[in-house]
């Protein structure tokens, strides 16, 4: 989370204003529950269960409901909002990234739909299980969400996070977020293709999907000394801080 926010801030300063978008792909060790930026701590997790199971806890800078990062792949897209391909508004930005994800996952050989736009509801009225309630342009298979996404906009730049399910475990997720386990239909890549794809083959599919959608050629980059220092600062003073993670006074 500290690195993603560092990249976001980089697009607001200096050479970042002219830089092409960044795509970041990663997994979590150990398994970690991430709370949405505006979730109340008390409503988003069961700290005793997390400690018992050795599951980490962090709060995202993006919104949405709690996500259990275990058998999944996280993507982050960071870029400018005042230049193509992300200069056409919030929903258009979501739609464009969703189209790239759809290209990528369709390469595994199954049909994918997209959720329609619905008026937003207050956070307290939403299903606490992120993958149980799709938002506009999120990807669906048999009306069940396979990728969950959330976006943060800061002046002329944005960060969009998303979680791609490799293997769903509704009971473990529900216990982690502190709700009584109940039947919750979920779909994952393992169910759809009969095996869990490797991180490398999923990453290659994602890179190809984004490259085709946006006519971009991706290059691997290394963090600068300044970026590493800023990431460490944000990690230490924000993302490891209880004043950020364990919050109830959210709006």
N, C-alpha and C positions, 0 to 999 in steps of 0.2 A: 504494500500500500504506500509506503514511504517513497519507493522508487517511482511508482505510477504518478504520484502527485508532484514529485521532482521533475519528471518529464513534462507534465502539464505546465508547470511554471516556466520551464525552459522555452515553451512556445510563446510566452508572453514577453520575453526579454531578448534583446540582442538579435543574433542571427536566427533565433527560433521563428521569427515572423516570416522568414522565407523558406523554412525547412519543409520538406515533404512529410506526410503523416508517418507516424510510427506504429507498428504492430508488435505487441509483446505477447508471448505465449509462455505460460508457466504452470507448475503444479505446486502443491503445498506439502512440506514436511516439517513437523507432523501434521496430521489432519487438523483443520482449523475451522471454526465457525466464524463467519464474518457477519457482523450486524450492519444494516443499512445506516446511513448517516443520521436519519431522523427517527430511528427506532429507540424506544425506551428500553434500557437494559433489562428491567424487570419483566418486560413482555417478550424479550427476544431470545432468552437462553435460560438453561438450568445450570448454574455454575457448579453445583455439586456433581452432576453427571459429567460435565466437561472435565473436571479434575479427576474423577474416578476413571475415566476412559483415556486420559492423557490427550485430550483435544484442546488445541489452542483457541484463543479468542482474540479477535481484532475488530475494530470498527472501520468500515470503508468510508472514503470521502464521497462516494456515490450513494444514491438512495436505494430504495427497495427493501425487501424483507431479508431475514437471515438466510444464509447459504452455507451448507456444510461442504467444505472443500476437502474431499477425500478421494473418491474415485471419479474425478472430473478433470477437465483442462480449463484453465482460466485464460481468457484473452483480454487484452487492453488495447484500445485504439486511441491515439492522442494526435491532435492536429489543430489547425487553425479554422476558424469559422468565417473568415472574411476572404477565403479563396477556395476554388474548386479542389476537391469534389464535395466539400461539406458546407457550402455557403448558401443553402436554400431553405434553412429553417429546421426546427427541432425534429419534426416528424420525418422530413425528407432525409435528414441525417441518419435517423434510426433505420429508415427504409433502405438506404443505400448500404449500410453495414449489414443489415439483415439479408440483403440480396447476395452479398459476398459470402456470408456464412452458409446461405442456402446452396450456392454453387459448390462450396467445399464439401458439405455433408452429403449432397446429392451424389457425389462421386462414389459413395459407398453403396449406392444402388437401391435407395428407397425414396418414396414420394414424401415431399415436405410441403406443408401449407404455411400460411402466415396468419397471425391473429389480426382481426380488424380493430380499428380505433374505437375506444369507448371513453366516455367522460371519466376523468379521474375521480376516485373515491378517497375519502379520508383514510389515512394509514390505519387507524384503529378499526376500520370496517373491513380491511382486507384479510384474506386467508393468511395465517402466519407462515404457511409453507410456501416458499417462493415459487416452486415449480407447480403449484396447484392452481395458479391464477395468472394467465398470460396477459401481457400488455401489448399495445399497438406494435405490429410488425414483428413480434417475436415468433420463432419458428415452432410449428406444431406438427406432430405425427399422430394421426387418429385423434385429433383435438386435444392432445396432451403435449405440454411444453417440453422441448428437448434442450433449449438454450434460454437461460434467463439473463437479462441485460439491464443495466442502469447507467445513466449519464450524468455527468457534472459539467456545467458550463461556467467558465470564469472569464469574464470580459470577452476577448476575441479568440479564446481557445476552449477546447473541450477534452474530456476524458470519458470514454465509454468502457465499462467493465462488462464482462459476461462469463457465465459458467456453462460449460458444455458437459452434459452428463455422460460418463462412460458406464457407470453402474449405479443404479438407484437403490437406496436403502431407506424407504419411507419411515420405518419404525425407528431406526437410529437417528434420523433427522428430527423426527418429532420429539424424541426423548431429549435430544440436544437443545431444542428450542423451548422445552418445558411444557409441551402439550401432551395430553393423553393420546397414546398410539391408537389410530383408527385407520381403516382401509382408505388408502389414498392412491388412486391409480397414477403411476408415473411410467415414463418410457425412457429408455437409455440406449446408447449405441450397442451395448452388448446384446440386448434383446433383439435389436433390429438387424444386426449383421451376423449374429450367432457366435460372436467372440468379442473380447475387448480389444479394440485397436491399440497398437503401441503409440506412445507419445510421438515418436518420429513420423509415423505414417499419418497421424492426425495433423501434425504440424505441417507436413508437406502439402496435405490437402487444403489446409487453411491458407497457406501462403499462395498456393495456386489459385484458390477462389478469390482472394483479395486482389491478386495481380490481374486476373482476368476482368473482374468487376470494375476496377479503377484504372486499368491500363498502366499499371506501375510495375517497376522491377525493383524488388526488395534487395537491400544489401544489409548484411549483419553489421552492427555497430558496437563499439566499445564505449563504456561510460568514461567521461573525462574525469580528471582529478576533482574538479569543482563539483561535478554532478555526484560523485561518490561522497564527498564531504557533506553536500546538502542532503542527500538521502540519509546519511547517518544522523545528521542533526534532526531531521523530521522523525526518524524512527525513535530516537532517544527521547525527544521532548514532546512528541505528539502521540505516536502510535503505541508506545509502551507506557503511556501515561494513563492512569485511572481517570483523570479528569476528562479525558477524551473518550475512553472506552466505556467506562461505567457511568453513563449519564442517564438522568431521568428528565432533565429540563430541556427536552427537544421539541421542535416545532414542526 
